[in-house]
Amino acid sequence: MKEVLLTALGVGGATLIGSVIGFIFKNISHKFSDIVLGFAAGVMLSAAVLGLIVPSLEQGGKYGIIVTVAGVFVGALCLNLIDKLVPHLHKLVGPEDEKHHNANLSKVLLFVTAIAIHNLPEGIAAGVGFGSGDTAQGLLIAGGIALQNIPEGMVIIAPMLAAGVSPKKTFLCAAATGVIEVIGTLIGYFAVSFSAAILPFALSFAGGTMLYVVSDEMIPETHAHGNQRGATYALLVGFCVMLVSDVLLG
């Protein structure tokens, strides 16, 4: 339980690390951000497949493939529903909003709210990884999510400051998105701990949410500024780093 709590704080704290970087370096280049995000996408992609979906198949028994496929699609559909209820993250704040001081405050706050809502299923994925009983896999999954949270925390800062939000309130908003992830991690962990029967579905559900985030949010973002080649190779590096880590820790 101690490991789960520390990891939950680490996953949520990664957003704070990103926000601090955002305060220090307010003009981080799109190229650097896209490469970091591409690497994080590769890590999350590998973690989703190796740490969640494959274990779901292994623990699903006779109907493992059905449970796993169903879980992946239900997880993706849940995030798709969230996207319909809360506008798409990268349509809310564009380059113009980052550069001009007359950015619409409600639009920026909606952007932050969208990030917070998306952080809940990511936290659940980290918690489910630990709930499976495989600490090494849980750490790998949490590490991948934490890496993704750093650039996410970075991009929150500039739009909010440009919209006239004070630095203190901006930091508190960034911290709130991290707290949501901590809550999600604990929900995921306790859900599968109390009922081992739902573990195969929970694993694939969490994997589906991660695959959705990678495909719908991260890859499009890394390909939106002309840096797709570097971002693609960064994704491959991230995927292979997780692959090697999985073999060494296995």
C-alpha positions in Angstrom: 0.0 0.0 0.0 2.9 2.3 0.8 4.3 1.8 -2.7 0.9 2.6 -4.2 0.6 5.8 -2.3 4.2 6.9 -3.2 3.6 6.1 -6.8 0.2 7.9 -6.8 2.0 11.0 -5.5 4.7 10.6 -8.0 2.3 10.4 -10.9 0.4 13.4 -9.8 3.6 15.2 -8.9 4.9 14.8 -12.4 2.3 17.4 -13.5 3.7 19.8 -10.9 7.2 19.2 -12.2 5.9 20.1 -15.7 4.2 23.2 -14.4 7.4 24.4 -12.7 9.3 23.9 -16.0 6.5 25.8 -17.7 7.0 28.7 -15.2 10.8 28.7 -15.7 10.8 28.3 -19.5 7.7 30.1 -20.7 8.8 29.8 -24.4 9.6 26.1 -24.7 9.9 25.3 -28.4 7.2 23.1 -30.1 10.0 20.9 -31.4 11.3 20.1 -27.9 7.8 19.6 -26.5 6.8 17.4 -29.4 9.9 15.1 -29.1 9.3 14.8 -25.3 5.6 14.1 -25.8 6.5 11.6 -28.6 8.8 9.7 -26.2 6.1 9.7 -23.6 3.6 8.4 -26.2 5.9 5.5 -26.9 6.3 4.7 -23.3 2.6 4.8 -22.7 1.9 2.7 -25.8 4.3 0.0 -24.6 3.0 0.1 -21.1 -0.6 -0.3 -22.3 0.2 -3.3 -24.4 2.8 -5.1 -22.2 1.6 -4.0 -18.8 -2.1 -4.1 -19.2 -3.5 -5.8 -22.3 -1.2 -8.8 -22.4 -1.7 -9.5 -18.6 -5.4 -9.2 -19.2 -5.2 -11.9 -21.8 -3.1 -14.1 -19.5 -5.5 -13.8 -16.6 -8.8 -13.9 -18.5 -9.1 -17.7 -18.5 -11.3 -19.4 -21.0 -12.9 -16.2 -22.3 -9.8 -14.1 -21.9 -9.8 -12.8 -25.5 -13.4 -11.7 -25.3 -13.0 -10.0 -22.0 -9.8 -8.2 -23.1 -11.2 -6.9 -26.4 -14.4 -5.8 -24.7 -12.4 -4.0 -22.0 -10.2 -2.2 -24.6 -13.2 -0.9 -26.4 -15.2 0.1 -23.3 -12.2 2.0 -22.1 -11.8 3.8 -25.4 -15.5 4.5 -25.6 -15.5 6.0 -22.1 -12.8 8.5 -23.0 -14.7 9.2 -26.3 -17.7 10.0 -24.2 -15.6 12.3 -22.1 -14.4 14.1 -25.2 -18.0 14.7 -26.3 -18.9 16.1 -22.9 -15.8 18.2 -22.6 -14.4 19.7 -25.9 -11.2 18.3 -27.3 -8.1 19.4 -25.4 -6.2 20.8 -28.4 -9.1 22.6 -29.9 -9.6 24.6 -26.7 -6.3 26.4 -26.7 -4.4 27.2 -29.9 -1.2 29.0 -30.7 -3.0 32.3 -30.8 -4.2 31.9 -27.2 -0.6 31.3 -26.1 0.7 34.4 -27.8 -1.9 37.1 -27.0 -2.9 38.5 -23.7 -6.5 38.8 -24.7 -7.1 35.0 -24.5 -10.5 34.0 -23.3 -10.3 33.1 -19.7 -13.3 30.7 -19.7 -11.8 28.9 -22.7 -8.5 28.4 -20.8 -10.2 27.2 -17.7 -12.2 24.7 -19.8 -8.9 23.5 -21.2 -7.5 22.9 -17.7 -10.8 21.2 -16.7 -10.5 18.9 -19.7 -7.0 17.9 -18.7 -8.1 17.2 -15.2 -11.0 14.9 -16.4 -8.6 13.1 -18.7 -6.2 12.5 -15.8 -8.8 10.4 -13.9 -8.7 7.3 -16.2 -4.9 7.7 -16.5 -4.6 7.5 -12.8 -7.0 4.5 -12.7 -4.7 2.8 -15.2 -1.7 3.3 -12.9 -3.7 1.9 -9.9 -4.9 -1.1 -11.8 -1.4 -1.9 -12.7 -0.5 -2.2 -9.0 -3.7 -3.9 -8.2 -2.7 -6.8 -10.5 0.0 -7.7 -7.9 2.9 -7.2 -10.3 4.8 -4.3 -8.8 7.4 -4.1 -11.6 4.6 -3.7 -14.2 2.8 -1.2 -12.0 5.9 0.9 -11.8 6.5 0.8 -15.5 2.9 1.9 -16.2 3.0 4.6 -13.7 6.4 5.8 -15.1 4.9 6.1 -18.5 2.0 8.1 -17.3 4.2 10.3 -15.2 6.4 11.0 -18.3 3.3 12.1 -20.2 2.2 14.3 -17.4 5.4 16.5 -17.5 4.8 18.1 -20.9 1.1 18.2 -20.0 1.9 20.3 -17.0 4.1 22.5 -19.1 1.4 23.4 -21.6 -1.1 24.5 -18.8 1.0 27.4 -17.7 1.4 29.8 -20.6 -2.3 30.0 -21.7 -3.4 30.7 -18.1 -0.8 33.4 -17.5 -1.7 34.9 -20.9 -5.3 34.9 -19.9 -4.5 37.0 -16.8 -4.6 34.3 -14.2 -2.2 35.0 -11.3 0.9 32.8 -11.0 -0.4 31.5 -7.7 -3.8 30.5 -9.0 -2.2 29.0 -12.2 0.0 26.8 -10.0 -2.9 25.7 -7.9 -4.9 24.8 -11.0 -2.0 22.7 -12.2 -1.8 21.1 -8.8 -5.5 20.2 -8.9 -5.0 18.3 -12.2 -2.3 16.3 -10.5 -4.6 15.6 -7.4 -7.2 14.1 -9.8 -4.6 11.6 -11.0 -3.7 10.6 -7.4 -7.4 10.0 -6.7 -7.7 7.9 -9.9 -4.7 5.8 -9.0 -6.2 5.0 -5.6 -9.6 4.2 -7.2 -8.0 1.8 -9.7 -5.9 0.0 -7.0 -8.7 -0.5 -4.5 -11.2 -1.6 -7.2 -9.1 -4.5 -8.4 -7.9 -5.3 -4.8 -11.4 -5.8 -3.5 -12.5 -7.9 -6.4 -10.0 -10.0 -8.2 -12.8 -11.2 -10.5 -12.8 -7.9 -12.4 -9.0 -7.8 -12.8 -8.8 -9.0 -16.4 -11.5 -6.5 -17.5 -10.0 -3.7 -15.5 -6.6 -4.3 -17.0 -7.9 -4.2 -20.6 -10.1 -1.2 -19.8 -7.1 0.7 -18.5 -5.1 -0.4 -21.5 -7.9 0.9 -23.8 -8.0 4.3 -22.1 -4.2 4.6 -22.6 -4.3 3.6 -26.2 -7.1 6.1 -26.8 -5.0 8.9 -25.2 -2.0 8.0 -27.3 -3.9 7.9 -30.6 -6.4 10.7 -30.0 -4.3 13.2 -28.0 -0.6 12.6 -28.0 0.3 11.6 -31.5 -1.9 14.3 -33.2 -0.3 16.9 -30.9 3.2 15.8 -31.8 2.4 15.9 -35.5 0.8 19.3 -35.5 3.9 21.6 -35.7 6.0 20.0 -38.5 8.1 17.9 -36.1 6.5 14.6 -36.9 9.7 12.8 -38.0 11.5 13.6 -34.8 8.4 12.8 -32.7 8.0 9.5 -34.5 11.5 8.4 -33.7 11.1 9.6 -30.1 8.0 7.4 -29.9 10.0 4.4 -31.1 12.7 5.1 -28.6 10.2 5.4 -25.8 8.5 2.1 -26.8 11.8 0.3 -27.0 13.0 1.7 -23.6 9.9 0.2 -22.0 10.3 -3.0 -24.0 13.9 -3.4 -22.7 12.8 -2.4 -19.1 10.1 -5.0 -19.2 12.5 -7.8 -20.2 15.1 -6.8 -17.6 12.6 -6.5 -14.8 10.8 -9.6 -15.9 
